[in-house]
């Protein structure tokens, strides 16, 4: 950015800003970057506001944010009418990938305008009497958008102060730079069939040998655990299907997929949620597992004999409420009811479980 010793701005001027450099008599201090973070976790953050002690994984999940960041400023005793601009680059000398953060939408842009100088409370989304009349929760969580995944960024700040009613400004030098690297987009997905969720099993995942008594409801001893973590900002949906919509024996007998109360059918099989948990550094900003109740009800509500029967088409098993999910675990029991007409054979079906995330 070019800098001149004096500049008088008329009210109608909206050109890129150049301003007088700082000296000790002009009563403007060099600001600092208190925190610049993308992937910090619990206990490693320097930010004072949201996400606070939880780090950026408290709002983006692990391994961190892939297209946004959070910064906070230290004014170093500049007065309340001082405004600040943000500069980023891809190298420490700020000669490559040099951009400025827009004061309008917080996206990087090539040129600096007067409108890109904002109050500290505007950048950080906080309330401050006379300057910021309302909080902005989004900017409290992250206030830079449109970054590239898996990229190291350098960031620094400059202050701007109007010193005369005629529009004369003074601008500080740019502060020392700080760095943060965005993460890649990430989806971690695992299936385990085990008595408890802390046991890891290996594929092929098989739910072995349910000893089924005709007219009785049999519940699998092991549980199908689905474990997932994603930093997808729009969350994750997990889908399931049963291609044959039935358990089939080698003799051709079958037990159909069934949704509803087993008391109302002579035979059928389905899944019922046993438990769902998710470890959340920040429960207000990360997703919660929501087991699907429509069009197929896999929840644990209602009578214990109620199940959801997967279909040949994919149906939603659960989602994360359109938010990133951290260490989500959702477990399902298989329940089967057979008719006296079913032969004593081994019955099989392959269930396909598919995750997808929206970035």
C-alpha positions in Angstrom: 0.0 0.0 0.0 1.4 3.4 -1.0 1.8 5.9 1.9 2.2 9.7 1.7 3.0 12.2 4.4 -0.4 14.1 4.1 -3.8 13.4 2.5 -7.0 15.4 2.7 -10.1 13.3 2.0 -13.2 15.0 0.7 -16.5 13.4 1.8 -17.2 12.1 -1.7 -13.8 10.3 -2.0 -14.0 6.4 -1.8 -10.6 5.6 -3.3 -8.1 3.2 -1.7 -6.7 4.8 1.5 -3.3 6.3 1.8 -2.6 8.2 5.0 0.1 10.0 7.0 2.5 7.7 8.8 2.7 7.6 12.5 5.0 9.5 14.7 5.2 9.9 18.4 3.4 13.3 18.5 0.3 12.2 16.7 -1.2 10.2 19.5 -1.8 6.9 17.7 -0.3 3.6 18.9 0.8 0.6 16.8 -2.0 -2.0 17.3 -1.3 -5.7 17.7 -3.0 -9.0 16.7 -4.1 -10.7 19.9 -5.1 -13.9 18.2 -5.3 -15.3 14.6 -6.6 -18.8 14.6 -8.1 -21.5 12.4 -7.5 -24.9 14.1 -6.8 -24.4 17.8 -8.4 -26.7 20.3 -9.3 -26.7 23.9 -6.7 -24.8 26.0 -4.5 -23.6 23.2 -6.3 -20.4 22.1 -5.3 -16.8 22.7 -8.7 -15.4 21.8 -10.7 -13.9 24.7 -14.2 -14.1 23.1 -16.0 -17.0 21.3 -14.8 -19.7 21.0 -12.7 -18.7 24.0 -10.9 -21.5 25.8 -12.3 -24.1 23.4 -10.3 -23.0 20.4 -11.5 -22.8 16.8 -12.4 -26.5 16.9 -15.1 -25.4 19.2 -16.9 -23.8 16.2 -15.5 -25.7 13.2 -14.8 -29.1 14.7 -11.6 -31.1 14.0 -9.2 -30.6 12.5 -10.3 -26.9 12.2 -11.7 -24.4 9.8 -10.9 -24.8 6.1 -12.2 -21.5 4.7 -12.4 -19.0 7.6 -10.5 -17.7 10.6 -10.9 -15.7 13.8 -8.7 -12.8 14.9 -8.9 -10.3 17.8 -7.1 -7.1 18.2 -5.2 -5.3 20.9 -5.6 -1.5 20.5 -2.6 -0.7 22.7 -4.5 2.2 24.3 -5.7 3.8 21.1 -8.9 5.8 21.7 -12.4 4.5 20.9 -12.7 6.4 17.6 -9.6 4.6 16.1 -10.4 2.2 13.3 -8.4 -0.8 12.0 -7.7 -2.5 8.7 -6.5 -6.1 8.2 -3.9 -7.2 5.6 -3.1 -10.8 4.7 -0.6 -12.4 2.5 1.0 -15.8 1.8 4.6 -14.8 2.8 6.1 -13.0 5.7 7.3 -10.0 3.6 3.7 -9.5 2.3 4.8 -9.5 -1.3 2.9 -12.6 -2.4 -0.9 -13.0 -2.2 -1.3 -9.6 -0.7 -5.0 -8.8 0.1 -7.1 -6.8 2.5 -10.2 -8.0 4.5 -13.3 -6.2 3.4 -15.1 -4.2 6.0 -18.4 -5.0 4.3 -18.4 -8.8 4.0 -15.1 -10.0 5.6 -13.8 -11.6 2.4 -10.3 -10.9 1.0 -10.0 -8.3 -1.7 -7.1 -6.8 -3.7 -7.4 -3.1 -2.7 -7.9 -1.2 0.5 -10.7 1.3 0.9 -11.6 3.7 3.7 -14.6 1.4 4.4 -12.3 -1.4 5.3 -11.2 0.4 8.5 -13.6 -0.6 11.2 -13.8 -0.2 15.0 -12.4 -3.1 17.0 -15.9 -4.0 18.2 -17.1 -4.2 14.5 -14.4 -6.6 13.6 -15.0 -8.8 16.6 -18.8 -8.7 16.7 -19.1 -7.3 20.2 -21.2 -4.6 21.7 -19.7 -1.2 22.6 -21.8 1.8 23.5 -21.8 4.5 20.8 -19.8 2.4 18.4 -21.4 -1.1 18.0 -25.1 -1.1 18.9 -25.6 -4.9 18.7 -23.5 -8.1 18.9 -22.8 -10.2 15.8 -22.5 -13.8 16.8 -21.0 -14.8 13.4 -18.2 -12.4 13.7 -17.6 -13.5 17.3 -16.9 -17.0 16.0 -15.1 -16.1 12.8 -14.5 -12.8 11.0 -12.5 -13.7 7.9 -14.2 -15.8 5.1 -13.2 -17.0 1.7 -9.8 -18.5 2.6 -8.3 -21.4 0.8 -8.0 -24.8 2.5 -4.6 -26.1 3.7 -3.0 -22.7 3.3 -0.7 -20.7 5.6 -1.6 -17.1 6.0 0.2 -14.1 7.4 -1.9 -11.3 9.0 -1.2 -7.9 10.3 -3.2 -4.8 11.3 -3.0 -1.0 11.0 -4.8 1.7 12.8 -6.5 4.8 11.3 -7.4 8.0 13.3 -9.2 11.1 12.0 -7.4 14.1 13.6 -9.3 17.0 11.9 -12.9 17.7 11.0 -11.7 18.4 7.4 -11.1 14.7 7.0 -7.4 14.5 7.7 -6.3 11.0 8.9 -3.2 9.5 10.3 -2.4 5.8 9.9 -0.1 3.7 11.9 2.5 1.4 10.4 1.4 -2.2 9.9 1.8 -4.3 13.0 4.1 -7.4 13.3 2.6 -10.3 11.5 1.1 -13.5 12.9 0.3 -16.7 11.1 -2.4 -19.4 11.0 -3.0 -22.3 8.5 -6.4 -23.4 7.4 -7.2 -27.1 7.5 -8.4 -29.3 4.7 -12.0 -30.3 4.4 -12.4 -33.4 6.5 -14.8 -36.3 7.1 -13.9 -39.1 9.5 -16.3 -42.0 9.4 -16.2 -45.4 11.1 -18.6 -48.3 11.7 -18.1 -50.7 14.6 -20.2 -53.7 15.7 -19.5 -54.4 19.3 -21.1 -54.6 22.8 -19.9 -51.0 23.7 -18.8 -48.0 21.7 -15.3 -48.0 23.0 -14.5 -51.2 21.1 -13.1 -51.0 17.6 -14.0 -53.7 15.1 -12.7 -54.2 11.6 -14.5 -54.8 8.3 -16.3 -56.8 7.0 -18.8 -55.6 9.6 -21.1 -58.5 10.4 -23.9 -58.9 12.9 -23.7 -62.6 13.6 -26.2 -65.1 14.6 -29.4 -64.0 16.2 -31.2 -67.0 17.6 -34.7 -66.1 16.6 -37.7 -67.7 18.2 -40.9 -67.6 16.1 -43.4 -65.0 17.3 -40.9 -63.4 19.7 -38.9 -60.2 19.2 -35.2 -60.8 19.2 -32.7 -58.0 19.7 -29.1 -58.1 18.7 -26.6 -58.5 21.5 -24.1 -56.2 19.7 -24.8 -52.7 18.6 -24.1 -51.0 15.3 -22.1 -47.9 16.2 -21.6 -45.2 13.6 -18.8 -42.8 14.6 -18.1 -39.5 12.7 -16.4 -36.2 12.9 -16.5 -33.5 10.2 -15.6 -29.9 9.8 -18.2 -29.5 7.1 -19.9 -26.2 7.9 -23.3 -27.4 6.8 -23.0 -30.7 8.7 -23.4 -34.3 7.8 -26.2 -36.7 6.9 -25.9 -40.4 7.3 -28.0 -42.6 5.0 -28.9 -46.3 5.0 -30.5 -48.7 2.7 -31.5 -52.4 2.5 -31.3 -53.4 -1.2 -33.6 -56.4 -0.9 -35.8 -54.8 1.8 -35.8 -58.2 3.6 -33.7 -60.9 5.3 -33.4 -63.8 2.9 -32.6 -67.5 3.6 -30.9 -69.9 1.3 -34.2 -71.7 0.9 -35.9 -68.4 -0.3 -37.8 -67.6 2.9 -37.7 -64.0 3.9 -38.4 -61.6 6.7 -39.4 -58.2 5.4 -38.1 -54.8 6.4 -40.7 -53.3 8.7 -41.4 -49.9 10.2 -43.7 -49.6 13.2 -44.7 -51.6 16.3 -43.9 -55.4 16.0 -47.2 -56.1 17.8 -48.9 -55.2 14.5 -47.1 -57.6 12.2 -46.3 -61.3 12.1 -42.7 -60.8 11.0 -40.2 -58.1 10.2 -36.8 -56.6 11.0 -35.7 -53.0 11.6 -33.3 -50.8 13.5 -33.8 -48.8 16.7 -31.5 -46.1 18.1 -30.0 -47.1 21.4 -28.0 -44.0 22.2 -26.3 -41.0 20.5 -23.6 -38.9 21.9 -21.2 -36.2 20.7 -18.3 -34.7 22.5 -18.7 -30.9 22.1 -16.2 -28.3 23.0 -18.8 -25.7 22.4 -22.4 -27.2 22.4 -23.9 -24.0 21.1 -21.9 -23.9 17.9 -21.3 -27.6 17.0 -23.8 -30.1 15.7 -25.9 -32.6 17.7 -26.8 -36.0 16.4 -30.5 -35.9 15.4 -31.8 -39.4 14.7 -34.3 -39.4 11.9 -38.0 -39.8 12.7 -39.4 -39.2 9.2 -40.1 -40.7 6.7 -38.6 -43.7 8.6 -38.6 -43.5 12.4 -35.3 -44.9 13.8 -35.5 -43.1 17.1 -35.8 -44.7 20.6 -39.2 -43.0 21.3 -42.4 -45.0 21.8 -42.7 -48.7 22.8 -39.6 -50.8 22.8 -41.1 -53.0 20.0 -41.1 -50.1 17.6 -38.4 -50.1 14.8 -37.6 -48.4 11.6 -37.2 -50.6 8.5 -34.6 -49.5 5.9 -35.7 -49.5 2.3 -34.1 -50.2 -1.0 -33.8 -46.4 -1.6 -31.5 -44.6 0.8 -33.2 -43.0 3.8 -31.7 -40.7 6.4 -30.5 -42.4 9.6 -29.4 -39.3 11.3 -27.9 -35.8 10.7 -25.9 -33.2 12.7 -28.4 -30.4 12.6 -26.6 -28.6 9.7 -23.5 -27.9 11.8 -20.0 -29.4 12.0 -19.9 -32.6 14.2 -17.2 -33.5 16.7 -16.8 -37.2 17.8 -20.4 -38.1 17.1 -21.4 -41.7 18.0 -24.8 -43.1 17.2 -25.7 -46.7 18.1 -28.5 -49.0 16.7 -29.8 -52.3 17.7 -31.2 -54.8 15.2 -34.6 -56.2 16.1 -36.2 -59.2 14.3 -39.6 -60.9 14.6 -40.2 -64.1 12.6 -43.3 -66.1 11.8 -43.9 -69.7 12.7 -44.0 -70.2 8.9 -40.4 -69.2 8.5 -38.0 -72.1 8.1 -35.1 -72.6 10.5 -32.4 -71.3 8.2 -29.7 -68.6 8.2 -31.2 -65.3 7.0 -29.0 -62.5 5.5 -29.1 -59.0 4.2 -26.5 -56.4 3.5 -27.1 -52.9 4.9 -25.3 -50.0 3.2 -24.5 -46.9 5.4 -23.3 -43.8 3.6 -22.2 -40.4 5.0 -22.2 -37.2 3.0 -21.2 -33.7 4.1 -22.0 -30.4 2.6 -19.1 -27.8 2.5 
